[in-house]
Every structure is written in C-alpha cells, then in structure tokens.
Amino acid sequence: MRMEFVDWSTNVDDSVFRPKAIGEPPFFLAICVLNALSDTVASVVQRRDYEGLDAPATAENILMTLQRYLNRA
C-alpha cells in the first residue's frame, strides 16, 4: 500500500500535517478486531450455519460460541 499526504489541503490550523478528524480510526479498528475474531471462530467450527460472533467479544463469549457449535457436531 502506498500512501502520501495531499498537498491541496485547506486546513490552516497549526498541527502535524493538518489532520482533519481523529474519531473514525478507533471505531473502525474495533470492528476489524471483531470481524477477525469472528473469522477465526468460523475457521475452527468449519460450519456453514455459523452466524458470527456476538459483541462484545469477551473470552467467555468466544468460548460459549465455540462450545455451542462444536457440541452440535
């Protein structure tokens, strides 16, 4: 992936590279972690009827999901 900073920015605030927003990255990173954990559970249970992991993805929630699908087999 190649990234570079835009030179046409119109924000004049004194800051590093004039950022526009900071709220979205933590929100989307949390969703990425939930999807990664859900994909990991799906690969372990290897079932087509897997509906996904419920949020919050606590250790207990992941373990209960694994037990629920592995005990059905």
PDB file of N, CA, C and O in Angstrom:
ATOM      1  N   MET A   1       0.840  -1.154   0.000  1.00  0.00           N
ATOM      2  CA  MET A   1       0.000   0.000   0.000  1.00  0.00           C
ATOM      3  C   MET A   1       0.901   1.237   0.000  1.00  0.00           C
ATOM      4  O   MET A   1       1.835   1.348   0.794  1.00  0.00           O
ATOM      5  N   ARG A   2       0.605   2.127  -0.878  1.00  0.00           N
ATOM      6  CA  ARG A   2       1.362   3.375  -0.939  1.00  0.00           C
ATOM      7  C   ARG A   2       0.479   4.519  -0.480  1.00  0.00           C
ATOM      8  O   ARG A   2      -0.669   4.642  -0.908  1.00  0.00           O
ATOM      9  N   MET A   3       1.014   5.345   0.381  1.00  0.00           N
ATOM     10  CA  MET A   3       0.270   6.490   0.902  1.00  0.00           C
ATOM     11  C   MET A   3       1.146   7.722   0.808  1.00  0.00           C
ATOM     12  O   MET A   3       2.369   7.650   0.926  1.00  0.00           O
ATOM     13  N   GLU A   4       0.504   8.837   0.597  1.00  0.00           N
ATOM     14  CA  GLU A   4       1.212  10.104   0.647  1.00  0.00           C
ATOM     15  C   GLU A   4       0.239  11.190   1.084  1.00  0.00           C
ATOM     16  O   GLU A   4      -0.975  11.060   0.925  1.00  0.00           O
ATOM     17  N   PHE A   5       0.788  12.248   1.630  1.00  0.00           N
ATOM     18  CA  PHE A   5      -0.041  13.338   2.122  1.00  0.00           C
ATOM     19  C   PHE A   5      -0.446  14.235   0.958  1.00  0.00           C
ATOM     20  O   PHE A   5       0.331  14.456   0.029  1.00  0.00           O
ATOM     21  N   VAL A   6      -1.656  14.741   1.019  1.00  0.00           N
ATOM     22  CA  VAL A   6      -2.147  15.616  -0.042  1.00  0.00           C
ATOM     23  C   VAL A   6      -1.540  17.004   0.115  1.00  0.00           C
ATOM     24  O   VAL A   6      -1.302  17.467   1.230  1.00  0.00           O
ATOM     25  N   ASP A   7      -1.298  17.644  -0.984  1.00  0.00           N
ATOM     26  CA  ASP A   7      -0.730  18.982  -0.923  1.00  0.00           C
ATOM     27  C   ASP A   7      -1.777  20.067  -1.156  1.00  0.00           C
ATOM     28  O   ASP A   7      -1.459  21.254  -1.085  1.00  0.00           O
ATOM     29  N   TRP A   8      -3.008  19.679  -1.429  1.00  0.00           N
ATOM     30  CA  TRP A   8      -4.066  20.640  -1.690  1.00  0.00           C
ATOM     31  C   TRP A   8      -4.933  20.904  -0.463  1.00  0.00           C
ATOM     32  O   TRP A   8      -6.025  21.458  -0.589  1.00  0.00           O
ATOM     33  N   SER A   9      -4.469  20.521   0.705  1.00  0.00           N
ATOM     34  CA  SER A   9      -5.234  20.681   1.940  1.00  0.00           C
ATOM     35  C   SER A   9      -5.517  22.156   2.229  1.00  0.00           C
ATOM     36  O   SER A   9      -4.668  23.020   2.006  1.00  0.00           O
ATOM     37  N   THR A  10      -6.722  22.426   2.727  1.00  0.00           N
ATOM     38  CA  THR A  10      -7.099  23.805   3.025  1.00  0.00           C
ATOM     39  C   THR A  10      -7.173  24.101   4.517  1.00  0.00           C
ATOM     40  O   THR A  10      -7.506  25.225   4.895  1.00  0.00           O
ATOM     41  N   ASN A  11      -6.880  23.146   5.363  1.00  0.00           N
ATOM     42  CA  ASN A  11      -6.896  23.358   6.801  1.00  0.00           C
ATOM     43  C   ASN A  11      -5.668  24.180   7.188  1.00  0.00           C
ATOM     44  O   ASN A  11      -4.544  23.808   6.851  1.00  0.00           O
ATOM     45  N   VAL A  12      -5.871  25.286   7.889  1.00  0.00           N
ATOM     46  CA  VAL A  12      -4.761  26.173   8.216  1.00  0.00           C
ATOM     47  C   VAL A  12      -4.339  26.070   9.680  1.00  0.00           C
ATOM     48  O   VAL A  12      -3.465  26.821  10.113  1.00  0.00           O
ATOM     49  N   ASP A  13      -4.930  25.165  10.449  1.00  0.00           N
ATOM     50  CA  ASP A  13      -4.548  25.014  11.848  1.00  0.00           C
ATOM     51  C   ASP A  13      -3.111  24.538  11.955  1.00  0.00           C
ATOM     52  O   ASP A  13      -2.640  23.750  11.135  1.00  0.00           O
ATOM     53  N   ASP A  14      -2.414  25.031  12.987  1.00  0.00           N
ATOM     54  CA  ASP A  14      -1.037  24.601  13.223  1.00  0.00           C
ATOM     55  C   ASP A  14      -1.043  23.224  13.881  1.00  0.00           C
ATOM     56  O   ASP A  14      -1.321  23.105  15.074  1.00  0.00           O
ATOM     57  N   SER A  15      -0.744  22.210  13.124  1.00  0.00           N
ATOM     58  CA  SER A  15      -0.664  20.847  13.631  1.00  0.00           C
ATOM     59  C   SER A  15       0.147  20.009  12.651  1.00  0.00           C
ATOM     60  O   SER A  15       0.491  20.472  11.564  1.00  0.00           O
ATOM     61  N   VAL A  16       0.446  18.794  13.036  1.00  0.00           N
ATOM     62  CA  VAL A  16       1.250  17.920  12.207  1.00  0.00           C
ATOM     63  C   VAL A  16       0.453  17.496  10.987  1.00  0.00           C
ATOM     64  O   VAL A  16      -0.558  16.808  11.130  1.00  0.00           O
ATOM     65  N   PHE A  17       0.862  17.872   9.832  1.00  0.00           N
ATOM     66  CA  PHE A  17       0.230  17.532   8.550  1.00  0.00           C
ATOM     67  C   PHE A  17      -1.246  17.902   8.510  1.00  0.00           C
ATOM     68  O   PHE A  17      -1.977  17.354   7.685  1.00  0.00           O
ATOM     69  N   ARG A  18      -1.709  18.795   9.354  1.00  0.00           N
ATOM     70  CA  ARG A  18      -3.072  19.311   9.377  1.00  0.00           C
ATOM     71  C   ARG A  18      -4.138  18.204   9.300  1.00  0.00           C
ATOM     72  O   ARG A  18      -4.849  18.107   8.300  1.00  0.00           O
ATOM     73  N   PRO A  19      -4.256  17.360  10.358  1.00  0.00           N
ATOM     74  CA  PRO A  19      -5.258  16.304  10.331  1.00  0.00           C
ATOM     75  C   PRO A  19      -6.674  16.865  10.317  1.00  0.00           C
ATOM     76  O   PRO A  19      -6.921  17.952  10.838  1.00  0.00           O
ATOM     77  N   LYS A  20      -7.583  16.136   9.731  1.00  0.00           N
ATOM     78  CA  LYS A  20      -8.974  16.583   9.595  1.00  0.00           C
ATOM     79  C   LYS A  20      -9.882  15.991  10.673  1.00  0.00           C
ATOM     80  O   LYS A  20     -10.812  16.665  11.115  1.00  0.00           O
ATOM     81  N   ALA A  21      -9.644  14.773  11.101  1.00  0.00           N
ATOM     82  CA  ALA A  21     -10.501  14.129  12.091  1.00  0.00           C
ATOM     83  C   ALA A  21      -9.719  13.036  12.798  1.00  0.00           C
ATOM     84  O   ALA A  21      -8.749  12.504  12.257  1.00  0.00           O
ATOM     85  N   ILE A  22     -10.147  12.702  14.013  1.00  0.00           N
ATOM     86  CA  ILE A  22      -9.472  11.628  14.741  1.00  0.00           C
ATOM     87  C   ILE A  22     -10.445  10.611  15.311  1.00  0.00           C
ATOM     88  O   ILE A  22     -10.006   9.656  15.951  1.00  0.00           O
ATOM     89  N   GLY A  23     -11.740  10.770  15.107  1.00  0.00           N
ATOM     90  CA  GLY A  23     -12.719   9.901  15.739  1.00  0.00           C
ATOM     91  C   GLY A  23     -12.957   8.584  15.040  1.00  0.00           C
ATOM     92  O   GLY A  23     -13.302   7.601  15.695  1.00  0.00           O
ATOM     93  N   GLU A  24     -12.785   8.530  13.738  1.00  0.00           N
ATOM     94  CA  GLU A  24     -13.157   7.333  12.997  1.00  0.00           C
ATOM     95  C   GLU A  24     -12.193   6.155  13.153  1.00  0.00           C
ATOM     96  O   GLU A  24     -12.672   5.027  13.268  1.00  0.00           O
ATOM     97  N   PRO A  25     -10.879   6.335  13.164  1.00  0.00           N
ATOM     98  CA  PRO A  25      -9.980   5.162  13.222  1.00  0.00           C
ATOM     99  C   PRO A  25     -10.219   4.216  14.390  1.00  0.00           C
ATOM    100  O   PRO A  25     -10.253   3.006  14.163  1.00  0.00           O
ATOM    101  N   PRO A  26     -10.389   4.687  15.632  1.00  0.00           N
ATOM    102  CA  PRO A  26     -10.641   3.720  16.710  1.00  0.00           C
ATOM    103  C   PRO A  26     -11.928   2.925  16.515  1.00  0.00           C
ATOM    104  O   PRO A  26     -11.990   1.744  16.855  1.00  0.00           O
ATOM    105  N   PHE A  27     -12.944   3.567  15.973  1.00  0.00           N
ATOM    106  CA  PHE A  27     -14.215   2.880  15.743  1.00  0.00           C
ATOM    107  C   PHE A  27     -14.051   1.770  14.721  1.00  0.00           C
ATOM    108  O   PHE A  27     -14.521   0.654  14.943  1.00  0.00           O
ATOM    109  N   PHE A  28     -13.399   2.054  13.613  1.00  0.00           N
ATOM    110  CA  PHE A  28     -13.240   1.052  12.565  1.00  0.00           C
ATOM    111  C   PHE A  28     -12.244  -0.029  12.948  1.00  0.00           C
ATOM    112  O   PHE A  28     -12.384  -1.174  12.518  1.00  0.00           O
ATOM    113  N   LEU A  29     -11.244   0.311  13.746  1.00  0.00           N
ATOM    114  CA  LEU A  29     -10.300  -0.710  14.190  1.00  0.00           C
ATOM    115  C   LEU A  29     -10.983  -1.716  15.114  1.00  0.00           C
ATOM    116  O   LEU A  29     -10.670  -2.906  15.075  1.00  0.00           O
ATOM    117  N   ALA A  30     -11.907  -1.249  15.937  1.00  0.00           N
ATOM    118  CA  ALA A  30     -12.639  -2.167  16.813  1.00  0.00           C
ATOM    119  C   ALA A  30     -13.487  -3.126  16.001  1.00  0.00           C
ATOM    120  O   ALA A  30     -13.578  -4.306  16.342  1.00  0.00           O
ATOM    121  N   ILE A  31     -14.109  -2.647  14.935  1.00  0.00           N
ATOM    122  CA  ILE A  31     -14.902  -3.517  14.070  1.00  0.00           C
ATOM    123  C   ILE A  31     -14.002  -4.543  13.379  1.00  0.00           C
ATOM    124  O   ILE A  31     -14.403  -5.692  13.191  1.00  0.00           O
ATOM    125  N   CYS A  32     -12.795  -4.137  13.002  1.00  0.00           N
ATOM    126  CA  CYS A  32     -11.853  -5.066  12.365  1.00  0.00           C
ATOM    127  C   CYS A  32     -11.481  -6.196  13.319  1.00  0.00           C
ATOM    128  O   CYS A  32     -11.381  -7.352  12.909  1.00  0.00           O
ATOM    129  N   VAL A  33     -11.278  -5.866  14.573  1.00  0.00           N
ATOM    130  CA  VAL A  33     -10.924  -6.896  15.558  1.00  0.00           C
ATOM    131  C   VAL A  33     -12.085  -7.866  15.741  1.00  0.00           C
ATOM    132  O   VAL A  33     -11.871  -9.077  15.800  1.00  0.00           O
ATOM    133  N   LEU A  34     -13.307  -7.355  15.832  1.00  0.00           N
ATOM    134  CA  LEU A  34     -14.474  -8.231  15.978  1.00  0.00           C
ATOM    135  C   LEU A  34     -14.613  -9.154  14.771  1.00  0.00           C
ATOM    136  O   LEU A  34     -14.886 -10.343  14.934  1.00  0.00           O
ATOM    137  N   ASN A  35     -14.429  -8.626  13.564  1.00  0.00           N
ATOM    138  CA  ASN A  35     -14.521  -9.459  12.365  1.00  0.00           C
ATOM    139  C   ASN A  35     -13.387 -10.481  12.294  1.00  0.00           C
ATOM    140  O   ASN A  35     -13.603 -11.607  11.847  1.00  0.00           O
ATOM    141  N   ALA A  36     -12.205 -10.113  12.720  1.00  0.00           N
ATOM    142  CA  ALA A  36     -11.083 -11.064  12.720  1.00  0.00           C
ATOM    143  C   ALA A  36     -11.337 -12.199  13.699  1.00  0.00           C
ATOM    144  O   ALA A  36     -11.067 -13.360  13.390  1.00  0.00           O
ATOM    145  N   LEU A  37     -11.854 -11.872  14.881  1.00  0.00           N
ATOM    146  CA  LEU A  37     -12.187 -12.923  15.850  1.00  0.00           C
ATOM    147  C   LEU A  37     -13.313 -13.808  15.340  1.00  0.00           C
ATOM    148  O   LEU A  37     -13.282 -15.024  15.531  1.00  0.00           O
ATOM    149  N   SER A  38     -14.297 -13.214  14.698  1.00  0.00           N
ATOM    150  CA  SER A  38     -15.409 -13.985  14.148  1.00  0.00           C
ATOM    151  C   SER A  38     -14.928 -14.924  13.046  1.00  0.00           C
ATOM    152  O   SER A  38     -15.366 -16.073  12.976  1.00  0.00           O
ATOM    153  N   ASP A  39     -14.033 -14.447  12.188  1.00  0.00           N
ATOM    154  CA  ASP A  39     -13.467 -15.304  11.140  1.00  0.00           C
ATOM    155  C   ASP A  39     -12.645 -16.441  11.729  1.00  0.00           C
ATOM    156  O   ASP A  39     -12.644 -17.551  11.197  1.00  0.00           O
ATOM    157  N   THR A  40     -11.950 -16.171  12.820  1.00  0.00           N
ATOM    158  CA  THR A  40     -11.159 -17.214  13.478  1.00  0.00           C
ATOM    159  C   THR A  40     -12.069 -18.298  14.048  1.00  0.00           C
ATOM    160  O   THR A  40     -11.792 -19.488  13.891  1.00  0.00           O
ATOM    161  N   VAL A  41     -13.138 -17.899  14.701  1.00  0.00           N
ATOM    162  CA  VAL A  41     -14.094 -18.879  15.243  1.00  0.00           C
ATOM    163  C   VAL A  41     -14.725 -19.668  14.101  1.00  0.00           C
ATOM    164  O   VAL A  41     -14.908 -20.879  14.220  1.00  0.00           O
ATOM    165  N   ALA A  42     -15.059 -19.008  13.005  1.00  0.00           N
ATOM    166  CA  ALA A  42     -15.657 -19.694  11.852  1.00  0.00           C
ATOM    167  C   ALA A  42     -14.703 -20.734  11.277  1.00  0.00           C
ATOM    168  O   ALA A  42     -15.139 -21.803  10.852  1.00  0.00           O
ATOM    169  N   SER A  43     -13.410 -20.434  11.260  1.00  0.00           N
ATOM    170  CA  SER A  43     -12.462 -21.412  10.724  1.00  0.00           C
ATOM    171  C   SER A  43     -12.295 -22.612  11.652  1.00  0.00           C
ATOM    172  O   SER A  43     -11.976 -23.712  11.200  1.00  0.00           O
ATOM    173  N   VAL A  44     -12.511 -22.399  12.947  1.00  0.00           N
ATOM    174  CA  VAL A  44     -12.406 -23.505  13.894  1.00  0.00           C
ATOM    175  C   VAL A  44     -13.630 -24.407  13.821  1.00  0.00           C
ATOM    176  O   VAL A  44     -13.495 -25.630  13.813  1.00  0.00           O
ATOM    177  N   VAL A  45     -14.825 -23.817  13.768  1.00  0.00           N
ATOM    178  CA  VAL A  45     -16.036 -24.639  13.781  1.00  0.00           C
ATOM    179  C   VAL A  45     -16.336 -25.243  12.420  1.00  0.00           C
ATOM    180  O   VAL A  45     -17.028 -26.258  12.349  1.00  0.00           O
ATOM    181  N   GLN A  46     -15.844 -24.658  11.343  1.00  0.00           N
ATOM    182  CA  GLN A  46     -15.988 -25.184   9.970  1.00  0.00           C
ATOM    183  C   GLN A  46     -17.428 -25.582   9.656  1.00  0.00           C
ATOM    184  O   GLN A  46     -17.688 -26.694   9.195  1.00  0.00           O
ATOM    185  N   ARG A  47     -18.349 -24.675   9.908  1.00  0.00           N
ATOM    186  CA  ARG A  47     -19.761 -24.941   9.633  1.00  0.00           C
ATOM    187  C   ARG A  47     -20.316 -23.829   8.773  1.00  0.00           C
ATOM    188  O   ARG A  47     -19.932 -22.668   8.917  1.00  0.00           O
ATOM    189  N   ARG A  48     -21.223 -24.185   7.875  1.00  0.00           N
ATOM    190  CA  ARG A  48     -21.835 -23.186   7.013  1.00  0.00           C
ATOM    191  C   ARG A  48     -22.934 -22.398   7.722  1.00  0.00           C
ATOM    192  O   ARG A  48     -23.293 -21.312   7.269  1.00  0.00           O
ATOM    193  N   ASP A  49     -23.470 -22.916   8.815  1.00  0.00           N
ATOM    194  CA  ASP A  49     -24.544 -22.222   9.516  1.00  0.00           C
ATOM    195  C   ASP A  49     -24.031 -21.288  10.611  1.00  0.00           C
ATOM    196  O   ASP A  49     -24.810 -20.825  11.445  1.00  0.00           O
ATOM    197  N   TYR A  50     -22.753 -21.015  10.614  1.00  0.00           N
ATOM    198  CA  TYR A  50     -22.172 -20.106  11.607  1.00  0.00           C
ATOM    199  C   TYR A  50     -22.677 -18.690  11.348  1.00  0.00           C
ATOM    200  O   TYR A  50     -22.531 -18.169  10.242  1.00  0.00           O
ATOM    201  N   GLU A  51     -23.264 -18.072  12.355  1.00  0.00           N
ATOM    202  CA  GLU A  51     -23.895 -16.760  12.201  1.00  0.00           C
ATOM    203  C   GLU A  51     -22.987 -15.606  12.563  1.00  0.00           C
ATOM    204  O   GLU A  51     -23.312 -14.461  12.249  1.00  0.00           O
ATOM    205  N   GLY A  52     -21.896 -15.851  13.193  1.00  0.00           N
ATOM    206  CA  GLY A  52     -20.995 -14.777  13.586  1.00  0.00           C
ATOM    207  C   GLY A  52     -20.897 -14.666  15.090  1.00  0.00           C
ATOM    208  O   GLY A  52     -21.663 -15.282  15.831  1.00  0.00           O
ATOM    209  N   LEU A  53     -19.955 -13.884  15.517  1.00  0.00           N
ATOM    210  CA  LEU A  53     -19.677 -13.701  16.934  1.00  0.00           C
ATOM    211  C   LEU A  53     -20.460 -12.496  17.444  1.00  0.00           C
ATOM    212  O   LEU A  53     -20.517 -11.458  16.786  1.00  0.00           O
ATOM    213  N   ASP A  54     -21.058 -12.644  18.614  1.00  0.00           N
ATOM    214  CA  ASP A  54     -21.806 -11.543  19.207  1.00  0.00           C
ATOM    215  C   ASP A  54     -20.850 -10.575  19.901  1.00  0.00           C
ATOM    216  O   ASP A  54     -19.834 -10.983  20.464  1.00  0.00           O
ATOM    217  N   ALA A  55     -21.188  -9.300  19.852  1.00  0.00           N
ATOM    218  CA  ALA A  55     -20.405  -8.290  20.559  1.00  0.00           C
ATOM    219  C   ALA A  55     -20.999  -8.104  21.945  1.00  0.00           C
ATOM    220  O   ALA A  55     -22.220  -8.168  22.091  1.00  0.00           O
ATOM    221  N   PRO A  56     -20.211  -7.883  22.932  1.00  0.00           N
ATOM    222  CA  PRO A  56     -18.767  -7.749  22.960  1.00  0.00           C
ATOM    223  C   PRO A  56     -18.096  -9.111  22.892  1.00  0.00           C
ATOM    224  O   PRO A  56     -18.607 -10.093  23.432  1.00  0.00           O
ATOM    225  N   ALA A  57     -16.980  -9.162  22.244  1.00  0.00           N
ATOM    226  CA  ALA A  57     -16.261 -10.420  22.030  1.00  0.00           C
ATOM    227  C   ALA A  57     -15.339 -10.691  23.217  1.00  0.00           C
ATOM    228  O   ALA A  57     -14.115 -10.631  23.101  1.00  0.00           O
ATOM    229  N   THR A  58     -15.947 -10.987  24.340  1.00  0.00           N
ATOM    230  CA  THR A  58     -15.159 -11.325  25.526  1.00  0.00           C
ATOM    231  C   THR A  58     -14.677 -12.771  25.403  1.00  0.00           C
ATOM    232  O   THR A  58     -15.155 -13.528  24.558  1.00  0.00           O
ATOM    233  N   ALA A  59     -13.745 -13.131  26.239  1.00  0.00           N
ATOM    234  CA  ALA A  59     -13.228 -14.500  26.218  1.00  0.00           C
ATOM    235  C   ALA A  59     -14.348 -15.500  26.500  1.00  0.00           C
ATOM    236  O   ALA A  59     -14.399 -16.568  25.888  1.00  0.00           O
ATOM    237  N   GLU A  60     -15.241 -15.157  27.421  1.00  0.00           N
ATOM    238  CA  GLU A  60     -16.353 -16.043  27.751  1.00  0.00           C
ATOM    239  C   GLU A  60     -17.309 -16.190  26.571  1.00  0.00           C
ATOM    240  O   GLU A  60     -17.801 -17.286  26.302  1.00  0.00           O
ATOM    241  N   ASN A  61     -17.569 -15.107  25.877  1.00  0.00           N
ATOM    242  CA  ASN A  61     -18.469 -15.129  24.722  1.00  0.00           C
ATOM    243  C   ASN A  61     -17.883 -15.981  23.597  1.00  0.00           C
ATOM    244  O   ASN A  61     -18.608 -16.739  22.952  1.00  0.00           O
ATOM    245  N   ILE A  62     -16.598 -15.864  23.362  1.00  0.00           N
ATOM    246  CA  ILE A  62     -15.936 -16.671  22.327  1.00  0.00           C
ATOM    247  C   ILE A  62     -15.978 -18.143  22.707  1.00  0.00           C
ATOM    248  O   ILE A  62     -16.263 -18.993  21.863  1.00  0.00           O
ATOM    249  N   LEU A  63     -15.697 -18.456  23.975  1.00  0.00           N
ATOM    250  CA  LEU A  63     -15.711 -19.847  24.428  1.00  0.00           C
ATOM    251  C   LEU A  63     -17.109 -20.446  24.337  1.00  0.00           C
ATOM    252  O   LEU A  63     -17.260 -21.591  23.909  1.00  0.00           O
ATOM    253  N   MET A  64     -18.134 -19.693  24.731  1.00  0.00           N
ATOM    254  CA  MET A  64     -19.506 -20.205  24.638  1.00  0.00           C
ATOM    255  C   MET A  64     -19.912 -20.447  23.184  1.00  0.00           C
ATOM    256  O   MET A  64     -20.603 -21.422  22.889  1.00  0.00           O
ATOM    257  N   THR A  65     -19.491 -19.573  22.283  1.00  0.00           N
ATOM    258  CA  THR A  65     -19.802 -19.764  20.862  1.00  0.00           C
ATOM    259  C   THR A  65     -19.121 -21.009  20.327  1.00  0.00           C
ATOM    260  O   THR A  65     -19.735 -21.792  19.602  1.00  0.00           O
ATOM    261  N   LEU A  66     -17.859 -21.196  20.678  1.00  0.00           N
ATOM    262  CA  LEU A  66     -17.138 -22.399  20.240  1.00  0.00           C
ATOM    263  C   LEU A  66     -17.806 -23.658  20.783  1.00  0.00           C
ATOM    264  O   LEU A  66     -17.998 -24.623  20.043  1.00  0.00           O
ATOM    265  N   GLN A  67     -18.159 -23.659  22.053  1.00  0.00           N
ATOM    266  CA  GLN A  67     -18.796 -24.838  22.643  1.00  0.00           C
ATOM    267  C   GLN A  67     -20.154 -25.111  22.001  1.00  0.00           C
ATOM    268  O   GLN A  67     -20.508 -26.266  21.767  1.00  0.00           O
ATOM    269  N   ARG A  68     -20.909 -24.063  21.718  1.00  0.00           N
ATOM    270  CA  ARG A  68     -22.232 -24.230  21.111  1.00  0.00           C
ATOM    271  C   ARG A  68     -22.133 -24.901  19.743  1.00  0.00           C
ATOM    272  O   ARG A  68     -22.912 -25.805  19.442  1.00  0.00           O
ATOM    273  N   TYR A  69     -21.195 -24.473  18.922  1.00  0.00           N
ATOM    274  CA  TYR A  69     -21.074 -25.041  17.578  1.00  0.00           C
ATOM    275  C   TYR A  69     -20.332 -26.369  17.555  1.00  0.00           C
ATOM    276  O   TYR A  69     -20.644 -27.227  16.729  1.00  0.00           O
ATOM    277  N   LEU A  70     -19.368 -26.558  18.432  1.00  0.00           N
ATOM    278  CA  LEU A  70     -18.634 -27.831  18.449  1.00  0.00           C
ATOM    279  C   LEU A  70     -19.444 -28.949  19.071  1.00  0.00           C
ATOM    280  O   LEU A  70     -19.231 -30.113  18.732  1.00  0.00           O
ATOM    281  N   ASN A  71     -20.369 -28.638  19.974  1.00  0.00           N
ATOM    282  CA  ASN A  71     -21.223 -29.656  20.574  1.00  0.00           C
ATOM    283  C   ASN A  71     -22.349 -30.087  19.655  1.00  0.00           C
ATOM    284  O   ASN A  71     -22.957 -31.132  19.888  1.00  0.00           O
ATOM    285  N   ARG A  72     -22.651 -29.310  18.607  1.00  0.00           N
ATOM    286  CA  ARG A  72     -23.703 -29.675  17.648  1.00  0.00           C
ATOM    287  C   ARG A  72     -23.232 -30.785  16.696  1.00  0.00           C
ATOM    288  O   ARG A  72     -24.045 -31.532  16.150  1.00  0.00           O
ATOM    289  N   ALA A  73     -21.941 -30.880  16.512  1.00  0.00           N
ATOM    290  CA  ALA A  73     -21.402 -31.805  15.503  1.00  0.00           C
ATOM    291  C   ALA A  73     -21.707 -33.245  15.770  1.00  0.00           C
ATOM    292  O   ALA A  73     -21.309 -34.114  14.995  1.00  0.00           O
TER     293      ALA A  73
END
